[in-house]
Amino acid sequence: EVQLVESGGGSVEPGGSLTLSCAASGFDISSIAMSWVRQAPGKGLEWLTAMYKGGSTYYADSVKGRFTVSRDNAKNTLYLQMNSLKTEDTAMYYCSRDRAGATRGRGTQVTVSS
């Protein structure tokens, strides 16, 4: 059974950092492209970043230079390092097997406020 479980969310002040994890099972994350997406309150899903099976990474302009995607193949886990967090980064964060977020996990909440 394919499963994605996100963790690592929480509450931080603006300028702070968090690292999210996405533990995958039922498939090999290094064999496909994996994405992180988010959904802020009252808004649609927003694609943030993708890591392709060859290791190439791509970022949305909204997070470029602040967020970094990585993976640990041995742990079959995808990560999202988030630095310089802003209040507008407040959202539910999901990892997904597609860029649209249709195959996302249950998510982890990130709240950025002072």
N, CA, C and O atoms as a printed pandas DataFrame, in Angstrom:
     atom_number atom_name residue_name chain_id  residue_number  x_coord  y_coord  z_coord
0              1         N          GLU        A               1    0.840   -1.198    0.000
1              2        CA          GLU        A               1    0.000    0.000    0.000
2              3         C          GLU        A               1    0.876    1.249    0.000
3              4         O          GLU        A               1    1.792    1.378    0.812
4              5         N          VAL        A               2    0.587    2.154   -0.910
5              6        CA          VAL        A               2    1.318    3.418   -0.980
6              7         C          VAL        A               2    0.845    4.338    0.142
7              8         O          VAL        A               2   -0.354    4.541    0.332
8              9         N          GLN        A               3    1.798    4.885    0.873
9             10        CA          GLN        A               3    1.453    5.771    1.968
10            11         C          GLN        A               3    2.496    6.871    2.107
11            12         O          GLN        A               3    3.691    6.627    1.937
12            13         N          LEU        A               4    2.040    8.089    2.417
13            14        CA          LEU        A               4    2.895    9.233    2.695
14            15         C          LEU        A               4    2.483    9.802    4.044
15            16         O          LEU        A               4    1.305   10.076    4.274
16            17         N          VAL        A               5    3.451    9.980    4.934
17            18        CA          VAL        A               5    3.159   10.509    6.265
18            19         C          VAL        A               5    4.077   11.696    6.532
19            20         O          VAL        A               5    5.291   11.546    6.671
20            21         N          GLU        A               6    3.472   12.876    6.600
21            22        CA          GLU        A               6    4.228   14.093    6.863
22            23         C          GLU        A               6    4.334   14.356    8.365
23            24         O          GLU        A               6    3.442   14.000    9.135
24            25         N          SER        A               7    5.430   14.981    8.763
25            26        CA          SER        A               7    5.626   15.359   10.157
26            27         C          SER        A               7    6.583   16.536   10.236
27            28         O          SER        A               7    7.206   16.911    9.243
28            29         N          GLY        A               8    6.698   17.121   11.439
29            30        CA          GLY        A               8    7.667   18.186   11.647
30            31         C          GLY        A               8    7.084   19.585   11.677
31            32         O          GLY        A               8    7.810   20.553   11.906
32            33         N          GLY        A               9    5.797   19.706   11.451
33            34        CA          GLY        A               9    5.181   21.013   11.489
34            35         C          GLY        A               9    5.131   21.567   12.903
35            36         O          GLY        A               9    5.462   20.873   13.864
36            37         N          GLY        A              10    4.719   22.813   13.020
37            38        CA          GLY        A              10    4.617   23.447   14.325
38            39         C          GLY        A              10    4.422   24.931   14.183
39            40         O          GLY        A              10    4.112   25.442   13.107
40            41         N          SER        A              11    4.612   25.619   15.298
41            42        CA          SER        A              11    4.461   27.075   15.334
42            43         C          SER        A              11    5.822   27.722   15.515
43            44         O          SER        A              11    6.592   27.338   16.395
44            45         N          VAL        A              12    6.116   28.711   14.671
45            46        CA          VAL        A              12    7.386   29.425   14.756
46            47         C          VAL        A              12    7.150   30.909   14.547
47            48         O          VAL        A              12    6.120   31.317   14.009
48            49         N          GLU        A              13    8.104   31.705   14.974
49            50        CA          GLU        A              13    8.029   33.147   14.744
50            51         C          GLU        A              13    8.581   33.473   13.363
51            52         O          GLU        A              13    9.365   32.699   12.813
52            53         N          PRO        A              14    8.186   34.594   12.802
53            54        CA          PRO        A              14    8.758   35.011   11.518
54            55         C          PRO        A              14   10.275   35.035   11.577
55            56         O          PRO        A              14   10.867   35.484   12.559
56            57         N          GLY        A              15   10.890   34.550   10.522
57            58        CA          GLY        A              15   12.339   34.440   10.473
58            59         C          GLY        A              15   12.864   33.112   10.961
59            60         O          GLY        A              15   14.051   32.821   10.815
60            61         N          GLY        A              16   12.001   32.305   11.537
61            62        CA          GLY        A              16   12.415   31.021   12.062
62            63         C          GLY        A              16   12.534   29.944   10.998
63            64         O          GLY        A              16   12.328   30.191    9.809
64            65         N          SER        A              17   12.870   28.744   11.451
65            66        CA          SER        A              17   13.090   27.615   10.553
66            67         C          SER        A              17   12.352   26.380   11.046
67            68         O          SER        A              17   12.105   26.218   12.241
68            69         N          LEU        A              18   12.011   25.529   10.116
69            70        CA          LEU        A              18   11.432   24.218   10.399
70            71         C          LEU        A              18   11.898   23.254    9.327
71            72         O          LEU        A              18   12.182   23.647    8.195
72            73         N          THR        A              19   11.973   21.993    9.700
73            74        CA          THR        A              19   12.242   20.944    8.719
74            75         C          THR        A              19   11.103   19.941    8.753
75            76         O          THR        A              19   10.820   19.340    9.789
76            77         N          LEU        A              20   10.461   19.768    7.623
77            78        CA          LEU        A              20    9.381   18.793    7.487
78            79         C          LEU        A              20    9.928   17.489    6.929
79            80         O          LEU        A              20   10.894   17.480    6.166
80            81         N          SER        A              21    9.299   16.391    7.319
81            82        CA          SER        A              21    9.656   15.072    6.818
82            83         C          SER        A              21    8.444   14.425    6.182
83            84         O          SER        A              21    7.306   14.685    6.572
84            85         N          CYS        A              22    8.701   13.586    5.207
85            86        CA          CYS        A              22    7.653   12.825    4.534
86            87         C          CYS        A              22    8.154   11.391    4.417
87            88         O          CYS        A              22    8.989   11.076    3.569
88            89         N          ALA        A              23    7.635   10.536    5.274
89            90        CA          ALA        A              23    8.024    9.130    5.250
90            91         C          ALA        A              23    7.131    8.387    4.272
91            92         O          ALA        A              23    5.906    8.398    4.401
92            93         N          ALA        A              24    7.749    7.745    3.298
93            94        CA          ALA        A              24    7.004    7.037    2.266
94            95         C          ALA        A              24    7.102    5.534    2.462
95            96         O          ALA        A              24    8.109    5.020    2.948
96            97         N          SER        A              25    6.053    4.846    2.080
97            98        CA          SER        A              25    6.061    3.389    2.088
98            99         C          SER        A              25    5.270    2.890    0.892
99           100         O          SER        A              25    4.392    3.580    0.374
100          101         N          GLY        A              26    5.598    1.676    0.461
101          102        CA          GLY        A              26    4.890    1.081   -0.664
102          103         C          GLY        A              26    5.471    1.415   -2.017
103          104         O          GLY        A              26    5.015    0.890   -3.034
104          105         N          PHE        A              27    6.466    2.274   -2.049
105          106        CA          PHE        A              27    7.147    2.614   -3.291
106          107         C          PHE        A              27    8.475    3.271   -2.943
107          108         O          PHE        A              27    8.719    3.628   -1.790
108          109         N          ASP        A              28    9.324    3.428   -3.941
109          110        CA          ASP        A              28   10.648    4.004   -3.758
110          111         C          ASP        A              28   10.613    5.464   -4.199
111          112         O          ASP        A              28   10.372    5.757   -5.370
112          113         N          ILE        A              29   10.856    6.391   -3.247
113          114        CA          ILE        A              29   10.744    7.817   -3.598
114          115         C          ILE        A              29   11.812    8.248   -4.599
115          116         O          ILE        A              29   11.642    9.253   -5.290
116          117         N          SER        A              30   12.898    7.506   -4.684
117          118        CA          SER        A              30   13.956    7.904   -5.617
118          119         C          SER        A              30   13.644    7.479   -7.055
119          120         O          SER        A              30   14.381    7.820   -7.980
120          121         N          SER        A              31   12.559    6.739   -7.238
121          122        CA          SER        A              31   12.209    6.254   -8.568
122          123         C          SER        A              31   11.240    7.161   -9.307
123          124         O          SER        A              31   10.972    6.958  -10.491
124          125         N          ILE        A              32   10.713    8.163   -8.610
125          126        CA          ILE        A              32    9.752    9.088   -9.230
126          127         C          ILE        A              32   10.046   10.506   -8.779
127          128         O          ILE        A              32   10.877   10.730   -7.899
128          129         N          ALA        A              33    9.364   11.455   -9.382
129          130        CA          ALA        A              33    9.445   12.832   -8.918
130          131         C          ALA        A              33    8.507   13.010   -7.732
131          132         O          ALA        A              33    7.358   12.569   -7.762
132          133         N          MET        A              34    9.008   13.658   -6.695
133          134        CA          MET        A              34    8.212   13.932   -5.510
134          135         C          MET        A              34    8.108   15.439   -5.313
135          136         O          MET        A              34    9.052   16.179   -5.588
136          137         N          SER        A              35    6.961   15.880   -4.839
137          138        CA          SER        A              35    6.719   17.311   -4.642
138          139         C          SER        A              35    6.278   17.614   -3.222
139          140         O          SER        A              35    5.789   16.747   -2.498
140          141         N          TRP        A              36    6.466   18.859   -2.851
141          142        CA          TRP        A              36    5.823   19.433   -1.673
142          143         C          TRP        A              36    4.820   20.474   -2.174
143          144         O          TRP        A              36    5.116   21.273   -3.062
144          145         N          VAL        A              37    3.635   20.440   -1.582
145          146        CA          VAL        A              37    2.607   21.422   -1.885
146          147         C          VAL        A              37    2.058   21.929   -0.558
147          148         O          VAL        A              37    2.285   21.310    0.481
148          149         N          ARG        A              38    1.347   23.033   -0.582
149          150        CA          ARG        A              38    0.742   23.547    0.643
150          151         C          ARG        A              38   -0.624   24.157    0.345
151          152         O          ARG        A              38   -0.945   24.493   -0.795
152          153         N          GLN        A              39   -1.402   24.288    1.389
153          154        CA          GLN        A              39   -2.704   24.918    1.263
154          155         C          GLN        A              39   -2.922   25.846    2.442
155          156         O          GLN        A              39   -3.057   25.405    3.583
156          157         N          ALA        A              40   -2.955   27.132    2.149
157          158        CA          ALA        A              40   -3.227   28.128    3.176
158          159         C          ALA        A              40   -4.727   28.211    3.411
159          160         O          ALA        A              40   -5.510   27.819    2.546
160          161         N          PRO        A              41   -5.137   28.712    4.560
161          162        CA          PRO        A              41   -6.568   28.809    4.860
162          163         C          PRO        A              41   -7.321   29.582    3.782
163          164         O          PRO        A              41   -6.955   30.706    3.440
164          165         N          GLY        A              42   -8.364   28.976    3.259
165          166        CA          GLY        A              42   -9.200   29.639    2.271
166          167         C          GLY        A              42   -8.629   29.702    0.872
167          168         O          GLY        A              42   -9.198   30.356   -0.002
168          169         N          LYS        A              43   -7.494   29.022    0.642
169          170        CA          LYS        A              43   -6.852   29.065   -0.670
170          171         C          LYS        A              43   -6.693   27.668   -1.238
171          172         O          LYS        A              43   -6.896   26.676   -0.538
172          173         N          GLY        A              44   -6.330   27.596   -2.505
173          174        CA          GLY        A              44   -6.111   26.311   -3.158
174          175         C          GLY        A              44   -4.731   25.771   -2.896
175          176         O          GLY        A              44   -3.916   26.402   -2.223
176          177         N          LEU        A              45   -4.476   24.596   -3.434
177          178        CA          LEU        A              45   -3.167   23.987   -3.294
178          179         C          LEU        A              45   -2.136   24.763   -4.101
179          180         O          LEU        A              45   -2.395   25.182   -5.229
180          181         N          GLU        A              46   -0.965   24.946   -3.503
181          182        CA          GLU        A              46    0.140   25.653   -4.150
182          183         C          GLU        A              46    1.336   24.714   -4.224
183          184         O          GLU        A              46    1.802   24.225   -3.195
184          185         N          TRP        A              47    1.834   24.458   -5.421
185          186        CA          TRP        A              47    3.041   23.656   -5.583
186          187         C          TRP        A              47    4.236   24.482   -5.115
187          188         O          TRP        A              47    4.330   25.673   -5.412
188          189         N          LEU        A              48    5.152   23.841   -4.378
189          190        CA          LEU        A              48    6.314   24.540   -3.834
190          191         C          LEU        A              48    7.625   24.082   -4.452
191          192         O          LEU        A              48    8.448   24.905   -4.853
192          193         N          THR        A              49    7.821   22.779   -4.529
193          194        CA          THR        A              49    9.101   22.269   -4.970
194          195         C          THR        A              49    8.958   20.813   -5.398
195          196         O          THR        A              49    8.043   20.113   -4.964
196          197         N          ALA        A              50    9.862   20.372   -6.244
197          198        CA          ALA        A              50    9.892   18.986   -6.682
198          199         C          ALA        A              50   11.333   18.506   -6.756
199          200         O          ALA        A              50   12.246   19.259   -7.095
200          201         N          MET        A              51   11.507   17.245   -6.430
201          202        CA          MET        A              51   12.794   16.585   -6.633
202          203         C          MET        A              51   12.564   15.422   -7.577
203          204         O          MET        A              51   11.744   14.547   -7.297
204          205         N          TYR        A              52   13.282   15.404   -8.695
205          206        CA          TYR        A              52   13.129   14.349   -9.675
206          207         C          TYR        A              52   14.054   13.188   -9.348
207          208         O          TYR        A              52   14.967   13.311   -8.531
208          209         N          LYS        A              53   13.803   12.064   -9.997
209          210        CA          LYS        A              53   14.519   10.844   -9.601
210          211         C          LYS        A              53   16.005   10.980   -9.806
211          212         O          LYS        A              53   16.780   10.311   -9.124
212          213         N          GLY        A              54   16.428   11.826  -10.725
213          214        CA          GLY        A              54   17.851   12.030  -10.937
214          215         C          GLY        A              54   18.479   12.985   -9.936
215          216         O          GLY        A              54   19.697   13.166   -9.928
216          217         N          GLY        A              55   17.659   13.595   -9.096
217          218        CA          GLY        A              55   18.149   14.522   -8.085
218          219         C          GLY        A              55   17.943   15.986   -8.413
219          220         O          GLY        A              55   18.205   16.848   -7.574
220          221         N          SER        A              56   17.477   16.285   -9.624
221          222        CA          SER        A              56   17.224   17.685   -9.973
222          223         C          SER        A              56   16.104   18.243   -9.108
223          224         O          SER        A              56   15.148   17.543   -8.776
224          225         N          THR        A              57   16.241   19.515   -8.750
225          226        CA          THR        A              57   15.232   20.155   -7.913
226          227         C          THR        A              57   14.718   21.429   -8.575
227          228         O          THR        A              57   15.440   22.099   -9.313
228          229         N          TYR        A              58   13.468   21.744   -8.299
229          230        CA          TYR        A              58   12.826   22.931   -8.842
230          231         C          TYR        A              58   11.988   23.570   -7.746
231          232         O          TYR        A              58   11.447   22.882   -6.880
232          233         N          TYR        A              59   11.886   24.889   -7.794
233          234        CA          TYR        A              59   11.197   25.618   -6.742
234          235         C          TYR        A              59   10.265   26.675   -7.319
235          236         O          TYR        A              59   10.540   27.265   -8.363
236          237         N          ALA        A              60    9.163   26.899   -6.620
237          238        CA          ALA        A              60    8.298   28.027   -6.935
238          239         C          ALA        A              60    9.003   29.313   -6.514
239          240         O          ALA        A              60    9.799   29.308   -5.575
240          241         N          ASP        A              61    8.715   30.396   -7.198
241          242        CA          ASP        A              61    9.344   31.670   -6.875
242          243         C          ASP        A              61    9.087   32.084   -5.421
243          244         O          ASP        A              61    9.920   32.742   -4.797
244          245         N          SER        A              62    7.939   31.697   -4.900
245          246        CA          SER        A              62    7.551   32.114   -3.552
246          247         C          SER        A              62    8.459   31.533   -2.463
247          248         O          SER        A              62    8.515   32.065   -1.354
248          249         N          VAL        A              63    9.165   30.449   -2.776
249          250        CA          VAL        A              63   10.002   29.804   -1.753
250          251         C          VAL        A              63   11.462   29.675   -2.186
251          252         O          VAL        A              63   12.298   29.229   -1.400
252          253         N          LYS        A              64   11.774   30.049   -3.397
253          254        CA          LYS        A              64   13.136   29.903   -3.898
254          255         C          LYS        A              64   14.102   30.694   -3.034
255          256         O          LYS        A              64   13.869   31.863   -2.727
256          257         N          GLY        A              65   15.195   30.037   -2.647
257          258        CA          GLY        A              65   16.186   30.680   -1.799
258          259         C          GLY        A              65   15.917   30.538   -0.317
259          260         O          GLY        A              65   16.795   30.814    0.500
260          261         N          ARG        A              66   14.709   30.110    0.046
261          262        CA          ARG        A              66   14.366   29.934    1.462
262          263         C          ARG        A              66   14.116   28.476    1.823
263          264         O          ARG        A              66   14.441   28.043    2.928
264          265         N          PHE        A              67   13.543   27.724    0.902
265          266        CA          PHE        A              67   13.210   26.316    1.139
266          267         C          PHE        A              67   14.151   25.420    0.344
267          268         O          PHE        A              67   14.585   25.767   -0.754
268          269         N          THR        A              68   14.460   24.254    0.924
269          270        CA          THR        A              68   15.321   23.284    0.256
270          271         C          THR        A              68   14.720   21.890    0.390
271          272         O          THR        A              68   14.418   21.442    1.496
272          273         N          VAL        A              69   14.549   21.220   -0.720
273          274        CA          VAL        A              69   14.045   19.844   -0.716
274          275         C          VAL        A              69   15.226   18.886   -0.786
275          276         O          VAL        A              69   16.215   19.141   -1.474
276          277         N          SER        A              70   15.105   17.785   -0.066
277          278        CA          SER        A              70   16.139   16.754   -0.099
278          279         C          SER        A              70   15.491   15.412    0.208
279          280         O          SER        A              70   14.317   15.347    0.573
280          281         N          ARG        A              71   16.257   14.357    0.057
281          282        CA          ARG        A              71   15.716   13.027    0.377
282          283         C          ARG        A              71   16.825   12.148    0.927
283          284         O          ARG        A              71   18.008   12.349    0.652
284          285         N          ASP        A              72   16.402   11.170    1.710
285          286        CA          ASP        A              72   17.288   10.135    2.225
286          287         C          ASP        A              72   16.774    8.828    1.650
287          288         O          ASP        A              72   15.766    8.296    2.115
288          289         N          ASN        A              73   17.450    8.317    0.656
289          290        CA          ASN        A              73   16.983    7.105   -0.021
290          291         C          ASN        A              73   16.944    5.904    0.919
291          292         O          ASN        A              73   16.054    5.060    0.815
292          293         N          ALA        A              74   17.898    5.826    1.828
293          294        CA          ALA        A              74   17.944    4.693    2.756
294          295         C          ALA        A              74   16.719    4.680    3.667
295          296         O          ALA        A              74   16.211    3.618    4.027
296          297         N          LYS        A              75   16.251    5.875    4.036
297          298        CA          LYS        A              75   15.073    5.980    4.904
298          299         C          LYS        A              75   13.790    6.139    4.104
299          300         O          LYS        A              75   12.697    6.162    4.670
300          301         N          ASN        A              76   13.925    6.248    2.777
301          302        CA          ASN        A              76   12.766    6.473    1.910
302          303         C          ASN        A              76   11.945    7.669    2.393
303          304         O          ASN        A              76   10.718    7.612    2.474
304          305         N          THR        A              77   12.650    8.741    2.708
305          306        CA          THR        A              77   12.035    9.922    3.304
306          307         C          THR        A              77   12.434   11.178    2.543
307          308         O          THR        A              77   13.596   11.369    2.186
308          309         N          LEU        A              78   11.454   12.016    2.307
309          310        CA          LEU        A              78   11.641   13.316    1.655
310          311         C          LEU        A              78   11.612   14.390    2.736
311          312         O          LEU        A              78   10.866   14.278    3.710
312          313         N          TYR        A              79   12.420   15.424    2.564
313          314        CA          TYR        A              79   12.490   16.495    3.548
314          315         C          TYR        A              79   12.229   17.843    2.893
315          316         O          TYR        A              79   12.404   18.018    1.687
316          317         N          LEU        A              80   11.803   18.795    3.726
317          318        CA          LEU        A              80   11.691   20.182    3.283
318          319         C          LEU        A              80   12.245   21.061    4.392
319          320         O          LEU        A              80   11.623   21.233    5.441
320          321         N          GLN        A              81   13.430   21.616    4.142
321          322        CA          GLN        A              81   14.037   22.565    5.067
322          323         C          GLN        A              81   13.491   23.952    4.731
323          324         O          GLN        A              81   13.612   24.421    3.599
324          325         N          MET        A              82   12.893   24.597    5.726
325          326        CA          MET        A              82   12.278   25.901    5.507
326          327         C          MET        A              82   12.958   26.931    6.398
327          328         O          MET        A              82   12.920   26.824    7.624
328          329         N          ASN        A              83   13.569   27.910    5.788
329          330        CA          ASN        A              83   14.247   28.984    6.508
330          331         C          ASN        A              83   13.574   30.318    6.220
331          332         O          ASN        A              83   12.788   30.440    5.280
332          333         N          SER        A              84   13.887   31.305    7.029
333          334        CA          SER        A              84   13.352   32.669    6.842
334          335         C          SER        A              84   11.841   32.644    6.659
335          336         O          SER        A              84   11.306   33.267    5.742
336          337         N          LEU        A              85   11.176   31.935    7.522
337          338        CA          LEU        A              85    9.729   31.773    7.385
338          339         C          LEU        A              85    9.001   33.092    7.563
339          340         O          LEU        A              85    9.398   33.942    8.360
340          341         N          LYS        A              86    7.920   33.244    6.799
341          342        CA          LYS        A              86    7.095   34.439    6.805
342          343         C          LYS        A              86    5.682   34.086    7.250
343          344         O          LYS        A              86    5.286   32.922    7.194
344          345         N          THR        A              87    4.934   35.065    7.684
345          346        CA          THR        A              87    3.565   34.793    8.114
346          347         C          THR        A              87    2.744   34.185    6.976
347          348         O          THR        A              87    1.843   33.381    7.217
348          349         N          GLU        A              88    3.052   34.567    5.751
349          350        CA          GLU        A              88    2.315   34.033    4.604
350          351         C          GLU        A              88    2.676   32.587    4.273
351          352         O          GLU        A              88    2.080   31.990    3.376
352          353         N          ASP        A              89    3.648   32.020    4.991
353          354        CA          ASP        A              89    3.959   30.608    4.832
354          355         C          ASP        A              89    3.048   29.726    5.674
355          356         O          ASP        A              89    3.120   28.501    5.581
356          357         N          THR        A              90    2.203   30.323    6.484
357          358        CA          THR        A              90    1.258   29.558    7.290
358          359         C          THR        A              90    0.328   28.755    6.394
359          360         O          THR        A              90   -0.368   29.313    5.547
360          361         N          ALA        A              91    0.322   27.438    6.588
361          362        CA          ALA        A              91   -0.458   26.559    5.722
362          363         C          ALA        A              91   -0.334   25.125    6.215
363          364         O          ALA        A              91    0.460   24.820    7.105
364          365         N          MET        A              92   -1.134   24.256    5.618
365          366        CA          MET        A              92   -0.960   22.819    5.766
366          367         C          MET        A              92   -0.018   22.393    4.651
367          368         O          MET        A              92   -0.230   22.731    3.486
368          369         N          TYR        A              93    1.015   21.656    5.009
369          370        CA          TYR        A              93    2.026   21.226    4.054
370          371         C          TYR        A              93    1.895   19.730    3.789
371          372         O          TYR        A              93    1.715   18.930    4.707
372          373         N          TYR        A              94    1.990   19.376    2.513
373          374        CA          TYR        A              94    1.836   17.998    2.084
374          375         C          TYR        A              94    2.979   17.595    1.159
375          376         O          TYR        A              94    3.481   18.413    0.387
376          377         N          CYS        A              95    3.384   16.342    1.239
377          378        CA          CYS        A              95    4.210   15.791    0.176
378          379         C          CYS        A              95    3.277   15.031   -0.758
379          380         O          CYS        A              95    2.210   14.562   -0.361
380          381         N          SER        A              96    3.706   14.926   -1.995
381          382        CA          SER        A              96    2.816   14.355   -2.993
382          383         C          SER        A              96    3.610   13.651   -4.081
383          384         O          SER        A              96    4.755   14.006   -4.357
384          385         N          ARG        A              97    2.994   12.655   -4.691
385          386        CA          ARG        A              97    3.611   11.930   -5.804
386          387         C          ARG        A              97    3.365   12.635   -7.133
387          388         O          ARG        A              97    3.817   12.171   -8.179
388          389         N          ASP        A              98    2.645   13.761   -7.091
389          390        CA          ASP        A              98    2.418   14.550   -8.298
390          391         C          ASP        A              98    2.422   16.030   -7.947
391          392         O          ASP        A              98    2.228   16.389   -6.786
392          393         N          ARG        A              99    2.638   16.885   -8.925
393          394        CA          ARG        A              99    2.763   18.315   -8.663
394          395         C          ARG        A              99    1.452   18.959   -8.248
395          396         O          ARG        A              99    1.452   19.978   -7.559
396          397         N          ALA        A             100    0.346   18.379   -8.658
397          398        CA          ALA        A             100   -0.957   18.974   -8.343
398          399         C          ALA        A             100   -1.414   18.655   -6.929
399          400         O          ALA        A             100   -2.340   19.283   -6.416
400          401         N          GLY        A             101   -0.768   17.682   -6.298
401          402        CA          GLY        A             101   -1.156   17.342   -4.939
402          403         C          GLY        A             101   -2.280   16.324   -4.850
403          404         O          GLY        A             101   -2.826   16.101   -3.770
404          405         N          ALA        A             102   -2.630   15.708   -5.962
405          406        CA          ALA        A             102   -3.738   14.758   -5.956
406          407         C          ALA        A             102   -3.411   13.500   -5.161
407          408         O          ALA        A             102   -4.308   12.823   -4.658
408          409         N          THR        A             103   -2.106   13.186   -5.050
409          410        CA          THR        A             103   -1.697   11.964   -4.351
410          411         C          THR        A             103   -0.922   12.323   -3.089
411          412         O          THR        A             103    0.057   11.659   -2.748
412          413         N          ARG        A             104   -1.351   13.355   -2.409
413          414        CA          ARG        A             104   -0.671   13.840   -1.213
414          415         C          ARG        A             104   -1.027   13.032    0.021
415          416         O          ARG        A             104   -1.994   12.270    0.024
416          417         N          GLY        A             105   -0.226   13.210    1.079
417          418        CA          GLY        A             105   -0.502   12.588    2.359
418          419         C          GLY        A             105   -1.517   13.403    3.139
419          420         O          GLY        A             105   -2.264   14.189    2.558
420          421         N          ARG        A             106   -1.548   13.219    4.459
421          422        CA          ARG        A             106   -2.533   13.907    5.289
422          423         C          ARG        A             106   -2.063   15.264    5.750
423          424         O          ARG        A             106   -2.863   16.066    6.231
424          425         N          GLY        A             107   -0.772   15.537    5.612
425          426        CA          GLY        A             107   -0.273   16.871    5.865
426          427         C          GLY        A             107    0.210   17.135    7.276
427          428         O          GLY        A             107   -0.065   16.375    8.206
428          429         N          THR        A             108    0.944   18.243    7.410
429          430        CA          THR        A             108    1.410   18.724    8.708
430          431         C          THR        A             108    1.258   20.245    8.717
431          432         O          THR        A             108    1.588   20.915    7.738
432          433         N          GLN        A             109    0.761   20.778    9.823
433          434        CA          GLN        A             109    0.433   22.200    9.901
434          435         C          GLN        A             109    1.661   23.024   10.271
435          436         O          GLN        A             109    2.401   22.677   11.191
436          437         N          VAL        A             110    1.864   24.103    9.555
437          438        CA          VAL        A             110    2.911   25.077    9.856
438          439         C          VAL        A             110    2.238   26.424   10.107
439          440         O          VAL        A             110    1.484   26.920    9.271
440          441         N          THR        A             111    2.522   27.004   11.266
441          442        CA          THR        A             111    1.971   28.307   11.617
442          443         C          THR        A             111    3.118   29.261   11.925
443          444         O          THR        A             111    3.961   28.984   12.778
444          445         N          VAL        A             112    3.138   30.378   11.226
445          446        CA          VAL        A             112    4.187   31.381   11.417
446          447         C          VAL        A             112    3.523   32.652   11.931
447          448         O          VAL        A             112    2.767   33.305   11.211
448          449         N          SER        A             113    3.809   32.991   13.168
449          450        CA          SER        A             113    3.206   34.189   13.756
450          451         C          SER        A             113    4.063   34.682   14.897
451          452         O          SER        A             113    4.833   33.931   15.495
452          453         N          SER        A             114    3.912   35.966   15.186
453          454        CA          SER        A             114    4.651   36.552   16.302
454          455         C          SER        A             114    3.764   36.644   17.531
455          456         O          SER        A             114    4.208   37.113   18.579
